[in-house]
Structures are given as structure tokens and as C-alpha cells.
Amino acid sequence: MSKKNSKHIRLLFLIPPLLLLLFSGYKVISILYQSYGAQQDFSKLSNRYYQAGTNSDASEHDESGKAGGSVTILPQFNDLISQNNDIGGWIRIEGTAVDYPVMYTPDEPQKYLHKAFDGTYSIYGVPFVGAGCSLSPRSENVVIYGHHMNDGTMFATLVNYAEKSYWEKHPVIEFSTLYESHQYEIFAAVSTDIQSAESIRCYSFINSANEADFNSFIDGIHNAALYDTGVDVKYGDCLLTLSTCAYHTENGRFVLIAKELTD
């Protein structure tokens, strides 16, 4: 075999790995670009939300239909609701990456699973209220889903609650609906899988049938919790559940359950 042919053969062997390298590089750049774009978009939404809330010129207005009648919208939502009336609230955990709008589309709960706030496709989606839950009137438990993104955004923060020390630093969730602002104290962190989560009714417990039903649910959550928070939960408390995917097992889920703080 001539040296020329040998050289050509070596080049042919090099082409597949080179193509693979180029493709991998493209994928990495694409992921970084999507991450940057999503973070920029959410940052703009956050600025609009907080600026509207502190602007003394912001005025409340009435909306019909969202809550089944004429209601008064909190001023911080005035700007965002004019852009997309699917918005149902805003969620924030101080000192963490969780600081996002929450979408509420009862007839199509997973509408924003892979949609950005403006309705375009996005692997990040937007946190959304789960099936069967109601914001006004508020159901006993409101379940909110969000993606676990590898760049640490969206609900990726939730898995940090596997450590009790993290819960001690960030025990409170702020969740404002269009009409009211609420704070919730986390009382359980559950690392599980989809089947086990469903068996303890993480997602299906929306309104209790009675006190015994409520207590049964809470007992199941406490038994599945990673650690004891010492937070007392009683019948009549309004609950908030946050859920995201987790990668510790197949179809893994990480769930936080909190109760509303009242005066």
C-alpha cells in the first residue's frame, strides 16, 4: 500500500470522531445559549414584577373570569397580566434561584411544561399549577411543578433540601396569587419516585374529605420525609406542594410540602 493511500485511510478514520466532536461542541453551545436566553427572559419578567409592585403609580384593576367574577389584581401583576393572562402568581424562596412566575391554566394544566412565558417553545418551561388545584377560591393544597435544570435554575434548588441544614437556612416559601400574598413554612422534604409519590398522594391530595383524611395524608408525608422539621401541621391549614424531577433513581421526584403561615 502506498504512503498516499495509507494517509487517505487514516484521514477517513479521523472523520467520524471529528464530526462527533463538532456535533458535541454544537450541542454544548446550543445548551449554553438556551440557558442564557432563558435566564435573561426570566430576569426581565422579574424586573417587571418587582418594579410594578414598588411603583406608587401602579394601579389595581378588576378582572372578570379568572376567579369566577370581578376581582382586584395586585399591582405587581398589572404589567405581566397584560402580556399573558395565563399567569396565576409568583413564587420565591429567598436566597435561592427560585423566583419565577407561576402559570395557571386549569383546562390545560401542563400547557407551560415546555413553553416560555411568551408562548414560544422552551425546554425550561414555566412553573405551573397542577391539575385539580384552584387559586381562587384556593384549594386546600396547591401543587406547583417546575423543571430540574442542570444549570441550577428553575426548581433544581429543591433537591438541596435533602440536607436539613439547607432547610434551616431557607424554610419559607413566598407565593403570591394574583389576588393575595402568602408565606408558607416547609414542613417536609421528600426524595422519592413517581410511583411512591403518587402512593402517598403528593399530587392527588387537593382537598381533604374530612379531618381524618387530612391527618392520614400528613402522616404519610411525615413518614416519607427525610428529616423531622418539628413544624406542627393541623387540620384547616392551607398547604403548598412543590415538585421537580430528581436523578437519584429512575423517574425520581423531589417534593417539598409547606403550610401557610398565619398571623
ZATORVO-371404 format. One record per atom (N, C-alpha, C, O): x, y, z negated; residue in one letter. Coordinates in steps of 0.2 Angstrom, whole numbers, plus 2048, in hexadecimal, padded with zeros to 3 digits. Atoms other than C-alpha are relative to their C-alpha. Example, Ala and Ser with C-alpha at 12.3 -4.5 7.8 and 13.67 -1.06 7.14 Angstrom:
! residues 2
8047FA800A 83E7EA7D9A 804806800A 8098057FDA 7FC7FA801S 8447FB7DCS 7FC8057FDS 7FF80B7FCS 
! end
This chain:
! residues 263
8047FA800M 800800800M 804806800M 8098077FCM 7FC7FA7FFS 807811805S 7FF8047FAS 7FA8047F6S 8017FC806K 80A81E7F8K 7FA805801K 7F78077FCK 8067FC7FEK 7FD829801K 7FA7FD7FEK 7F58007FBK 807804802N 7EF81C7FFN 8007FF7F8N 7FA8007F6N 800801807S 7F48197EDS 7FE8067FDS 7FA8067F8S 8027FA803K 7F382B7E9K 7F8802801K 7F58047FCK 8087FF7FFH 7E182C7F1H 7FC7FC7FBH 7F77FE7F9H 803804804I 7DC81D7E7I 8008037F9I 7FA8037F5I 7FF7FD806R 7E28257D7R 7FB8067FFR 7F88077FAR 8057FA800L 7D88357DBL 7F97FE800L 7F58017FDL 807802800L 7C882B7DEL 7FF7FD7F9L 7F97FE7F7L 801802807F 7CA8237CDF 7FF8067FBF 7FC8067F6F 8007FA805L 7CC8357C5L 7F9804801L 7F78077FDL 8067FC7FFI 7BC83C7CDI 7FB7FF7FCI 7F88047F9I 806801805P 7AF8337C2P 8018047F9P 7FD8077F7P 7FF7FD806P 7B78397B2P 800807800P 7FE80B7FCP 8007F97FFL 7BA84A7B9L 7F9803800L 7F78087FDL 8077FE7FFL 7A784B7BEL 7FD8007F9L 7F98047F7L 803801806L 7A28457ADL 8028067FBL 7FE8087F7L 7FE7FB804L 7AD8527A4L 7FD807802L 7FB80A7FEL 8037FA7FEL 7A68607AFL 7F88007FEL 7F68057FCL 807800802F 79485A7ABF 7FF8017F9F 7FB8047F7F 8007FF807S 798859799S 8018077FES 7FD80A7F9S 7FE7F9801G 79F86A799G 7FA804802G 7F88097FEG 8067FD7FEY 78F8707A2Y 7FB8007FBY 7F78047F9Y 805801805K 784868795K 8018047FAK 7FD8077F7K 7FE7FC806V 78E870787V 7FE807800V 7FB80A7FCV 8017F97FFI 78D88178EI 7F8802801I 7F68077FEI 8087FF800S 77A87F792S 7FD8007F9S 7F98047F8S 802800807I 77787A780I 8018067FCI 7FD8097F9I 7FE7FA804L 781889779L 7FC806803L 7FA80A7FFL 8047FB7FDY 778894785Y 7F88007FEY 7F68067FCY 806800802Q 76788E780Q 7FF8027F8Q 7FB8057F6Q 7FF7FF807S 76C88F76DS 8008087FFS 7FD80B7FBS 8007F9800Y 7718A1770Y 7FA804802Y 7F88097FEY 8067FD7FEG 7628A6779G 7FA7FF7FBG 7F78047FAG 805801805A 75689E76DA 8018057F9A 7FC8087F7A 7FE7FC806Q 75F8A775EQ 7FF807801Q 7FC80B7FDQ 8017F97FEQ 75E8B8767Q 7F9801800Q 7F68067FEQ 8077FF7FFD 74C8B576BD 7FC8017F9D 7F88057F8D 802800806F 7488B1759F 8028067FCF 7FE8097F8F 7FE7F9803S 7528C0753S 7FC806802S 7FA80A7FDS 8047FA7FEK 7488CC75DK 7F97FF7FDK 7F68047FBK 806801804L 7388C4756L 8008027F9L 7FC8057F6L 8007FE807S 73E8C6745S 8018077FFS 7FE80A7FAS 8007F9801N 7438D8747N 7F9803801N 7F88087FEN 8067FD7FFR 7328DC74ER 7FB7FF7FAR 7F78037F8R 804802806Y 72A8D373FY 8018047FAY 7FD8077F7Y 7FF7FD806Y 7338DB732Y 800808800Y 7FE80B7FCY 8007F97FEQ 7348EC73AQ 7F88037FFQ 7F78087FDQ 8077FF800A 7218EC73CA 7FD8007F9A 7F98047F7A 802801807G 71F8E7729G 8028067FCG 7FF8077F7G 7FE7FA804T 7298F6723T 7FE806803T 80080C800T 8027F97FDN 72390372FN 7FA8037FDN 7F48007FEN 8067FD804S 71790F726S 7FB801805S 7F5802804S 8057FE7FBD 70F913737D 7FC7FA803D 7F77FA806D 8038067FDA 70A90173AA 7F97FF7FDA 7F88017F7A 807800803S 6F78FF738S 7FD7F9801S 7FF7F5805S 803806800E 6ED8F0734E 7FA800805E 7F7806806E 8068007FBH 6DF8EB741H 7FC7F97FFH 7FE7F47FCH 804806800D 6D18DE742D 8007FC806D 8027FE80BD 8008057FBE 6D18CF74CE 7FA7FB7FFE 7F97F97F9E 805805801S 6C28C374FS 8027FA803S 8057FA809S 7FF8067FDG 6C38B1752G 8057FC7FDG 8057F67FCG 7FA804803K 6D48AC74BK 7FE7FD7F9K 8007F77F8K 802803806A 6CC8A973AA 7F97FF7FFA 7F67FF7FAA 808801800G 6BA8A773FG 7FC8067FFG 7F68067FDG 8047FA801G 6B58B973DG 805806800G 80B806803G 7FD7FA800S 6BB8CB73BS 8058007FAS 8037FF7F4S 7FB801805V 6CC8CB731V 805806801V 805809806V 7FB7FB7FFT 6D98D772DT 8077FD800T 8097F97FCT 7F98037FFI 6EB8D3733I 8058047FDI 80580A7FDI 7FB7FD803L 6FA8D7729L 804804805L 80580280BL 7FC7FC7FBP 7048E5731P 8067FD803P 8077FF809P 7F98037FDQ 7148DB734Q 7FE7FC806Q 8037FB80AQ 8028047FAF 70A8D1741F 7FD804805F 7FC80180BF 8037FC7FBN 7038DF74BN 8047FF807N 8007FE80CN 7FC8007F9D 7118DF758D 8007F9803D 7FF7F8809D 8008077FDL 7138CC759L 7FA7FD803L 7FA7FA808L 8068037FEI 7018C875BI 7FE803806I 7FA80080AI 8017FD7FAS 7008D4769S 8037FD806S 8017FD80CS 7FC8037FBQ 70D8CA772Q 7FD7F9801Q 7FD7F6806Q 8028077FFN 7068B976EN 7FB7FE7FAN 7FD7FE7F4N 805801805N 6F68B6764N 7FF7F97FDN 7FB7F77F9N 800807803D 6FA8A4760D 8048007FAD 8047FB7F6D 7FC800806I 7058AA752I 7FB7FF7FAI 7F68027FAI 805801806G 6FE8A4741G 8038027FAG 8008037F5G 7FD7FE806G 70B8AA735G 808801801G 80A801806G 7F97FF800W 71D8AC730W 8037FC7FAW 8007FD7F5W 7FD804805I 7288A0726I 8078027FEI 80B804803I 7F97FE802R 7388A571CR 8027FC7FAR 7FE7FC7F5R 7FC802806I 74489D710I 8068047FFI 80B803802I 7FB7FB801E 74F8AA709E 8077FC7FFE 8087F77FCE 7F9803800G 7628A670BG 8017FA805G 8067F7804G 7FF8067FBT 75F899719T 7FE803807T 7FC808808T 8027FE7F9A 75C89972CA 7F9800801A 7F7803806A 8078007FEV 74A89772AV 7FD8077FFV 7FC8097F9V 8037F9800D 7428A772FD 7FD801807D 80080480BD 8038017F9Y 7368A473DY 7F8801800Y 7F58017FBY 8078007FFP 7258A7744P 7FD7F9800P 8007F4801P 804807800V 718899742V 7FA800804V 7F6805803V 8058007FBM 70C895750M 7FA7FC7FDM 7FB7F77F9M 806803803Y 6FA89074CY 7FB7FF806Y 7F8804808Y 8058027FAT 6F088775BT 7FC7FA7FET 7FE7F4800T 804806802P 6E387C753P 7FE7FB805P 7FE7F5804P 8028047FBD 6DD875763D 8067FC804D 8047F7807D 7FA8037FDE 6EF871769E 8058007FBE 80A8047FDE 7FC7FF806P 6F986F759P 808800803P 80C804800P 7F98017FEQ 70A86A762Q 801804806Q 80680380AQ 7FF7FB7FAK 708878770K 807803800K 80A803805K 7F97FC800Y 71988076AY 8057FB7FEY 80A7FD7FBY 7FB805802L 722870767L 806801804L 80C801802L 7FA7FF7FCH 72D874776H 7FE807804H 80080780AH 8017FA7FDK 72788677AK 8038067FCK 8038057F6K 7FD7FA804A 72F897775A 7FA8047FFA 7F4803801A 8057FB802F 7258A576EF 7FC803806F 7F6804806F 8037FD7FAD 7228AC77FD 7FD7FB805D 7FA7FD80AD 8048057FCG 71B89B786G 8057FD805G 8027F8808G 7FC8047FBT 72A896790T 8037FA7FDT 8037F97F7T 7FD806803Y 73388578EY 8068027FBY 80A8067FDY 7FA7FF805S 73F88477FS 8007F97FCS 7FB7F77F9S 7FF805804I 746875777I 8008017F9I 7FF7FD7F4I 8007FE807Y 74687F767Y 7F98007FDY 7F77FF7F8Y 807800802G 733881767G 7FF8067FBG 80480A7FAG 8027FB806V 72B88C759V 7FD7FC7FBV 7F97F87FCV 804804805P 726885748P 7F9801801P 7F6806803P 8078007FEF 714881749F 7FC7FC7FAF 7FE7F87F7F 805803805V 70587C73DV 7FD7FA803V 7FB7FA809V 8028077FEG 70086A73EG 7F97FF801G 7F58037FFG 8078027FFA 6F0862743A 7FC7FF7FAA 7FE7FD7F5A 805800805G 6E1864738G 8018057FBG 7FC8067F7G 7FF7FB805C 6E987272EC 7FC806802C 7FB808808C 8037F97FFS 6E088372CS 8038057FCS 8058047F7S 7FD7FA803L 6E7894728L 7FB8057FDL 7FC8087F8L 8057FC803S 6D789D725S 7F97FD803S 7F77FE808S 7FE801807P 6CE89671CP 8067FB7FFP 8077F7804P 7FA804800R 6DE88E716R 7FF7F97FDR 7FB7F87F8R 800807803S 6DF87B714S 8047FF7FAS 8088037F9S 7FC801806E 6E5874704E 8077FF801E 80B8017FDE 7F98017FEN 6F586F70DN 801802807N 7FD80180BN 7FE7FE7F9V 6FD87771CV 8067FD801V 80B7FE7FEV 7FA8037FEV 70986D725V 803804806V 80080580BV 7FD7FC7FBI 716876730I 8067FC802I 80A7F97FEI 7FB8047FDY 72286D73CY 805805803Y 80380A806Y 7FB7FD7FCG 732873743G 8067FC802G 8077F77FFG 7FA8047FDH 74186C74DH 8068007FBH 8078057F8H 7FA801803H 751866745H 806801805H 8077FC809H 7FB7FE7FAM 75E86F751M 8077FF7FDM 8098007F8M 7F9802802N 770869751N 8048077FEN 80A8067FBN 7FC7F9802D 77687C750D 7FE8037F9D 8008087F8D 8027FE807G 76E87D73FG 7FA8057FFG 7F88077FAG 8067FB800T 75F888744T 7F97FC7FFT 7F97F67FET 807802801M 74C885743M 8007FD7F9M 8018007F4M 801803806F 748878735F 8067FC7FEF 8057F77FAF 7FA804802A 75A870734A 8028017F9A 8047FD7F6A 7FE7FE807T 75C879724T 7FD7FB7FBT 7FF7FA7F5T 804804804L 74F86D71CL 8047FA7FDL 8037F97F7L 7FC806802V 75B85E71BV 8058027FAV 8077FE7F7V 7FC7FE806N 76686970FN 7FD7FF7F9N 8007FE7F4N 803801806Y 759866702Y 8007F97FEY 7FE7F77F8Y 7FE807803A 75F854700A 8048017FAA 8047FD7F6A 7FC7FF806E 76A85C6F3E 7FC8057FCE 7FA80A7FEE 8037FD804K 7628626E4K 8028077FFK 7FF80C7FDK 7FD7FA801S 76E8706E2S 7FE805805S 7FE80B804S 8027FC7FAY 7688776F3Y 7F98037FEY 7F78097FFY 8077FE803W 7568776ECW 8008057FBW 7FC80A7FBW 7FF7FC805E 75C8806DDE 801807802E 7FF80C7FFE 7FE7FA7FDK 76388E6E8K 7FA803804K 7F9809805K 8057FE7FBH 75488F6F4H 7F97FD7FEH 7F77F9802H 806804802P 7448896EBP 7F9803802P 7F4800802P 8077FD7FEV 7378956F2V 800801808V 80580380BV 8027FE7F9I 72F896703I 7FB805801I 7F68057FDI 8057FB7FFE 7278A5709E 7FC7FF807E 7FF7FE80CE 8048017FAF 7198A3715F 7FA805801F 7F58047FCF 8057FB7FFS 70E8B171CS 7FC7FE805S 7FE7FD80BS 8058017FAT 6FE8AD726T 7FF807803T 80280C800T 8027FA7FEL 6F78BB730L 7FD8057FBL 7FC80B7FCL 8057FD804Y 6EC8C0722Y 8038017F9Y 8018057F5Y 7FD800807E 6F68BC712E 8077FE7FFE 8097FA804E 7FA802801S 7078BA70BS 8007FC7FAS 7FD7FD7F5S 800805805H 70B8AB700H 8077FE7FFH 80C7FE803H 7FA803801Q 71A8A46F7Q 7FF7F97FDQ 7FA7F87F9Q 801807802Y 71C8916F4Y 8067FE7FCY 80C7FF7FFY 7FB803803E 7278886E8E 8017F9802E 7FC7F5801E 7FF8077FDI 72F8786EFI 8007FB7FAI 8047FC7F5I 800805806F 72B8696E3F 8037F9802F 8047F57FEF 7FD8077FEA 73185A6EEA 804801806A 80180480BA 7FC8017FAA 73E8566FBA 8007F9802A 8027F57FEA 8018077FFV 73B846704V 8047FE807V 80280180CV 7FC8037FAS 74783D710S 7FD7FA802S 7FD7F57FES 8048067FFT 73D830719T 8007FF808T 80580180CT 8018017F9D 73882A72AD 7F8801802D 7F48027FDD 8077FE7FEI 72882D734I 7FB7FB7FDI 7F57FD7FBI 805805802Q 71F81D72FQ 7FF8017F8Q 7FA8017F6Q 8017FF807S 72382071CS 7FD8067FES 7F98077FAS 8037F9801A 71E83271DA 7F9800801A 7F58037FDA 8078017FFE 70E82D724E 7FC7FC7FBE 7F77FD7F9E 803804805S 70B820717S 7FF8047F9S 7FA8027F6S 8017FC806I 70D82D709I 7FC806802I 7FB80B7FEI 8047FA7FER 702839713R 803807800R 7FF80C7FFR 7FC7FA7FFC 70F846716C 7FC805805C 7FC80B804C 8037FC7FBY 70584C725Y 7F9800801Y 7F6804803Y 807800800S 6F4846723S 7FC8027FAS 7F68037FAS 8047FD806F 6F084D712F 800807801F 80480B801F 8017F97FFI 6E885D716I 7FB8037FBI 7FD8087F8I 8057FE806N 6D985F70AN 7FF7F97FCN 7FD7F47FFN 801806805S 6D78536FBS 7F87FF800S 7F4804800S 807802801A 6C684A6F9A 7FE8027F9A 7F88047F8A 8027FE807N 6C784D6E6N 8078007FCN 80C8007FFN 7FA7FF804E 6D384F6D8E 8047F9800E 80A7FA800E 7FC807800A 6D883C6D8A 8047FF806A 8097FD806A 7FD8007FAD 6DC83D6EAD 806805800D 80B803803D 7FA7FC801F 6E784C6E7F 8057FD7FCF 80B7FE7FEF 7FB803804N 6F08446D9N 8037FA803N 8097F9802N 7FD8067FCS 6F38346E3S 805802805S 80A800805S 7FB7FE7FCF 6FB83E6F0F 8068037FDF 80C8017FFF 7FA7FD804I 7068486E4I 8047FA7FDI 80B7FB7FDI 7FC805802D 70B8386DCD 8047FC805D 80A7FB804D 7FD8037FBG 7108306ECG 806804802G 80C802804G 7FA7FB7FFI 71B8406F0I 8057FF7FBI 80B7FF7FDI 7FB800805H 7238406E0H 8047F9800H 80A7F97FFH 7FD807800N 72782D6E1N 805800806N 80B7FC806N 7FC8007FBA 72F8306F2A 806806800A 80A806804A 7FC7FB801A 7388406EDA 8087FE7FFA 8097F97FBA 7F9802801L 74B8406EDL 8038027F9L 8077FF7F6L 7FE7FE807Y 74C8496DCY 7FA8037FDY 7F5805800Y 8057FD804D 7418506CED 801807800D 8078097FDD 7FF7F8800T 73F8636D0T 7FD8027F9T 7FE8087F7T 8037FE806G 7348646C0G 7FB805801G 7F88077FCG 8067FB7FEV 72786F6C9V 7FA7FC7FFV 7F97F7801V 806803802D 71686B6C2D 7FB802806D 7FA808808D 8057FF7FAV 7098696D0V 7F97FD7FDV 7F97F77FAV 807803803K 6F68676CBK 7FB801805K 7FC80580AK 8058007FBY 6E68656D4Y 7FD808800Y 7FC80B7FBY 8027F97FFG 6E08766DCG 806804803G 805809805G 7FA7FC7FDD 6F287B6E1D 8007FF808D 7FE7FA80AD 7FF8007F9C 6F48806F3C 8077FD802C 80C8007FFC 7F98037FEL 7028766FCL 802802807L 7FE80580BL 7FD7FF7FAL 70E87970AL 8057FB801L 8097F97FDL 7FC8067FET 71786B713T 804802806T 80180580BT 7FC7FF7FAL 72686E71FL 8037F9802L 8067F57FEL 7FE8067FDS 72C86072AS 805801806S 80380580AS 7FB8007FAT 73B85D736T 8027F9801T 8027F57FCT 7FC8077FFC 74484E73EC 8068007FCC 8098057FAC 7FA801803A 752847735A 8047FA803A 8007F5806A 7FC8057FCY 76083B73BY 8037FB7FCY 8087F87FEY 7FD805805H 76483072CH 7FD7F9802H 8007F4800H 8038067FET 759823734T 7FC801806T 7FB806808T 8047FF7FAE 74F81F743E 7F98037FFE 7F68017FAE 8067FC801N 74082B745N 8008037F9N 7FB8037F5N 8007FD806G 746833735G 7FC8077FFG 7FC80A804G 8037F9801R 73D84272DR 8028027F9R 8047FF7F5R 7FF7FD807F 74184E71FF 7FA8057FFF 7F8809803F 8077FC802V 732856716V 8018047FAV 8048017F5V 8007FC807L 731864709L 7F88017FFL 7F4803803L 8067FE803I 7218666FFI 8008057FBI 8048047F6I 8007FA805A 71D8766F6A 7F98027FEA 7F4800801A 8077FE803K 70F87D6EBK 800808800K 80580B7FFK 8007F9800E 70988F6ECE 8018037F9E 7FF8007F4E 7FF7FC807L 70F89B6DEL 7FB805800L 7F9809804L 8067FB802T 7018A56D6T 8038047FAT 8078027F6T 7FE7FC806D 7028B36CAD 7FE7FD7F9D 7FF8007F4D 
! end
